[in-house]
Amino acid sequence: MLERCILDWRAKQAPVRSNELKKTHMNIGKYMKRLFLLPLVALLPLSFQASACLTIKDSYSGTIPANGTVIAYGPFTIGSTCTTANIASTVAAVGTGSAPQLYIDKLAGGSWVQVAGNTGTTASYLGAVGTYRVREVNATAAVKTYNGTTSYGH
């Protein structure tokens, strides 16, 4: 009789233990999912910032009068979605003759300041965000026709 009581008691306790184990496994599963997702959620703002700074590449062309200067591209603003300004520009002469001199200027305190250039047919700049322009200078006595490209983070 005592054995029967013990067997009956064990039979009643088995589902309780089974349910407790299921709850424990479910809780561990919840914590594991949270621990797995935590680093991903923490990195999400960083990936947004990196992807928010888009690279724009534009082509331009025109003519420069003899002994003249033109703003070939810009002004353009590289805003706070980028951590730095990364600008690259190229120029080539159309037809015969040499290419114009190429410069990158930055707007600082209401006036334009040269930050890169006079190195040939390319100019590049890596620095603080702000407003920039690409300037070309023709130091010859003849009109020059040119084309070029500028790329920058925006």
BAZA-200571 format. One record per residue (C-alpha): residue in one letter; residue number from 1; x, y, z. Coordinates in nm, 4 decimals, m for minus. Example, Ala and Ser with C-alpha at 12.3 -4.5 7.8 and 13.67 -1.06 7.14 Angstrom:
% BAZA-200571
NODE	A	1	1.2300	m0.4500	0.7800
NODE	S	2	1.3670	m0.1060	0.7140
//
This chain:
% BAZA-200571
NODE	M	1	0.0000	0.0000	0.0000
NODE	L	2	0.2822	0.2381	0.0853
NODE	E	3	0.4451	0.1622	m0.2477
NODE	R	4	0.1223	0.2477	m0.4287
NODE	C	5	0.1004	0.5842	m0.2487
NODE	I	6	0.4579	0.6662	m0.3406
NODE	L	7	0.3976	0.5730	m0.7054
NODE	D	8	0.0831	0.7852	m0.7144
NODE	W	9	0.2682	1.0802	m0.5612
NODE	R	10	0.5546	1.0494	m0.8163
NODE	A	11	0.3067	1.0347	m1.1032
NODE	K	12	0.1456	1.3574	m0.9824
NODE	Q	13	0.4824	1.5316	m0.9389
NODE	A	14	0.6250	1.4357	m1.2797
NODE	P	15	0.4124	1.6829	m1.4827
NODE	V	16	0.5005	1.9603	m1.2405
NODE	R	17	0.8705	1.8928	m1.2803
NODE	S	18	0.8302	1.8697	m1.6576
NODE	N	19	0.6537	2.2080	m1.6686
NODE	E	20	0.9184	2.3618	m1.4433
NODE	L	21	1.1908	2.2375	m1.6767
NODE	K	22	1.0064	2.3772	m1.9777
NODE	K	23	0.9781	2.7170	m1.8063
NODE	T	24	1.3473	2.7102	m1.7169
NODE	H	25	1.4442	2.6242	m2.0750
NODE	M	26	1.2141	2.8982	m2.2082
NODE	N	27	1.3702	3.1559	m1.9747
NODE	I	28	1.7214	3.0527	m2.0782
NODE	G	29	1.6150	3.0838	m2.4429
NODE	K	30	1.4851	3.4369	m2.3833
NODE	Y	31	1.8095	3.5416	m2.2167
NODE	M	32	2.0210	3.3874	m2.4930
NODE	K	33	1.8220	3.5738	m2.7577
NODE	R	34	1.8648	3.8995	m2.5666
NODE	L	35	2.2374	3.8433	m2.5214
NODE	F	36	2.2716	3.7711	m2.8925
NODE	L	37	2.0734	4.0784	m2.9992
NODE	L	38	2.2357	4.3225	m2.7559
NODE	P	39	2.5623	4.3746	m2.9519
NODE	L	40	2.3701	4.4055	m3.2782
NODE	V	41	2.1418	4.6722	m3.1356
NODE	A	42	2.4416	4.8557	m2.9885
NODE	L	43	2.6147	4.8670	m3.3291
NODE	L	44	2.3069	4.9828	m3.5190
NODE	P	45	2.3661	5.3596	m3.4695
NODE	L	46	2.7256	5.3219	m3.5876
NODE	S	47	2.6242	5.1468	m3.9069
NODE	F	48	2.3628	5.4162	m3.9720
NODE	Q	49	2.6224	5.6891	m3.9372
NODE	A	50	2.8596	5.5178	m4.1759
NODE	S	51	2.5928	5.4556	m4.4344
NODE	A	52	2.4479	5.8059	m4.4046
NODE	C	53	2.7601	5.9616	m4.5575
NODE	L	54	2.7035	5.8996	m4.9265
NODE	T	55	2.9660	5.9531	m5.1951
NODE	I	56	2.8571	6.1740	m5.4819
NODE	K	57	3.0495	6.1849	m5.8099
NODE	D	58	2.9694	6.4521	m6.0687
NODE	S	59	3.1201	6.5507	m6.4015
NODE	Y	60	3.1609	6.9071	m6.5203
NODE	S	61	3.2943	7.0942	m6.8236
NODE	G	62	3.3353	7.4476	m6.9499
NODE	T	63	3.5720	7.7131	m7.0805
NODE	I	64	3.8089	7.9451	m6.8980
NODE	P	65	3.8968	8.2834	m7.0480
NODE	A	66	4.2630	8.3741	m7.1021
NODE	N	67	4.4297	8.4551	m6.7693
NODE	G	68	4.0997	8.3819	m6.5966
NODE	T	69	3.9497	8.1859	m6.3103
NODE	V	70	3.6240	7.9917	m6.2943
NODE	I	71	3.4385	7.8004	m6.0276
NODE	A	72	3.4184	7.4658	m6.2036
NODE	Y	73	3.2100	7.2891	m5.9391
NODE	G	74	3.0228	7.3999	m5.6314
NODE	P	75	2.9839	7.5340	m5.3791
NODE	F	76	2.8736	7.2133	m5.2068
NODE	T	77	2.8335	7.1346	m4.8387
NODE	I	78	2.9552	6.8206	m4.6657
NODE	G	79	2.7366	6.8010	m4.3573
NODE	S	80	2.7391	6.6412	m4.0172
NODE	T	81	2.6296	6.2991	m4.1488
NODE	C	82	2.9936	6.2548	m4.2513
NODE	T	83	3.2747	6.2444	m3.9975
NODE	T	84	3.5235	6.4114	m4.2353
NODE	A	85	3.5264	6.5807	m4.5724
NODE	N	86	3.6822	6.3606	m4.8387
NODE	I	87	3.7053	6.5380	m5.1738
NODE	A	88	3.8791	6.4283	m5.4936
NODE	S	89	3.8758	6.6234	m5.8189
NODE	T	90	4.0355	6.5816	m6.1612
NODE	V	91	4.0554	6.8037	m6.4684
NODE	A	92	4.1660	6.7533	m6.8280
NODE	A	93	4.2039	6.9843	m7.1242
NODE	V	94	3.9707	6.9245	m7.4160
NODE	G	95	4.1637	6.9235	m7.7442
NODE	T	96	4.5219	7.0458	m7.7414
NODE	G	97	4.7064	7.2277	m7.4698
NODE	S	98	4.7577	7.1785	m7.1003
NODE	A	99	4.4875	7.1417	m6.8381
NODE	P	100	4.4032	7.4382	m6.6163
NODE	Q	101	4.5356	7.4559	m6.2609
NODE	L	102	4.2992	7.2886	m6.0155
NODE	Y	103	4.2226	7.4024	m5.6587
NODE	I	104	3.9855	7.3068	m5.3760
NODE	D	105	3.8685	7.5965	m5.1599
NODE	K	106	3.6857	7.5925	m4.8253
NODE	L	107	3.4484	7.8594	m4.6980
NODE	A	108	3.5882	7.9866	m4.3672
NODE	G	109	3.4471	8.2891	m4.1889
NODE	G	110	3.2773	8.4297	m4.4995
NODE	S	111	3.5775	8.4012	m4.7335
NODE	W	112	3.7239	8.1219	m4.9462
NODE	V	113	4.0534	7.9657	m4.8385
NODE	Q	114	4.2570	7.7302	m5.0584
NODE	V	115	4.2983	7.3885	m4.8915
NODE	A	116	4.4370	7.1807	m5.1810
NODE	G	117	4.5554	7.2080	m5.5381
NODE	N	118	4.8185	7.3287	m5.7819
NODE	T	119	4.9545	6.9743	m5.8038
NODE	G	120	4.8678	6.9010	m6.1663
NODE	T	121	4.5449	6.7560	m6.2967
NODE	T	122	4.4226	6.6191	m5.9607
NODE	A	123	4.3454	6.7697	m5.6231
NODE	S	124	4.2253	6.5957	m5.3102
NODE	Y	125	4.1448	6.7003	m4.9579
NODE	L	126	4.0642	6.5167	m4.6347
NODE	G	127	3.9610	6.7396	m4.3459
NODE	A	128	3.6765	6.8954	m4.1511
NODE	V	129	3.3195	6.9050	m4.2800
NODE	G	130	3.2047	7.2334	m4.4317
NODE	T	131	3.1323	7.4124	m4.7592
NODE	Y	132	3.3732	7.3681	m5.0516
NODE	R	133	3.4185	7.4542	m5.4183
NODE	V	134	3.6474	7.3462	m5.7025
NODE	R	135	3.8259	7.6339	m5.8738
NODE	E	136	4.0262	7.6280	m6.1969
NODE	V	137	4.2789	7.8855	m6.3132
NODE	N	138	4.3993	7.9471	m6.6680
NODE	A	139	4.7402	8.1156	m6.6516
NODE	T	140	4.7858	8.1285	m7.0312
NODE	A	141	4.6939	8.3882	m7.2930
NODE	A	142	4.4543	8.1486	m7.4697
NODE	V	143	4.1028	8.0325	m7.3837
NODE	K	144	4.0930	7.6765	m7.2420
NODE	T	145	3.8182	7.4186	m7.2637
NODE	Y	146	3.8146	7.1581	m6.9903
NODE	N	147	3.6203	6.8709	m6.8378
NODE	G	148	3.6574	6.7007	m6.5027
NODE	T	149	3.5015	6.5064	m6.2182
NODE	T	150	3.4562	6.5719	m5.8493
NODE	S	151	3.3587	6.3186	m5.5841
NODE	Y	152	3.2835	6.3889	m5.2204
NODE	G	153	3.0987	6.2569	m4.9177
NODE	H	154	2.7618	6.4196	m4.8589
//
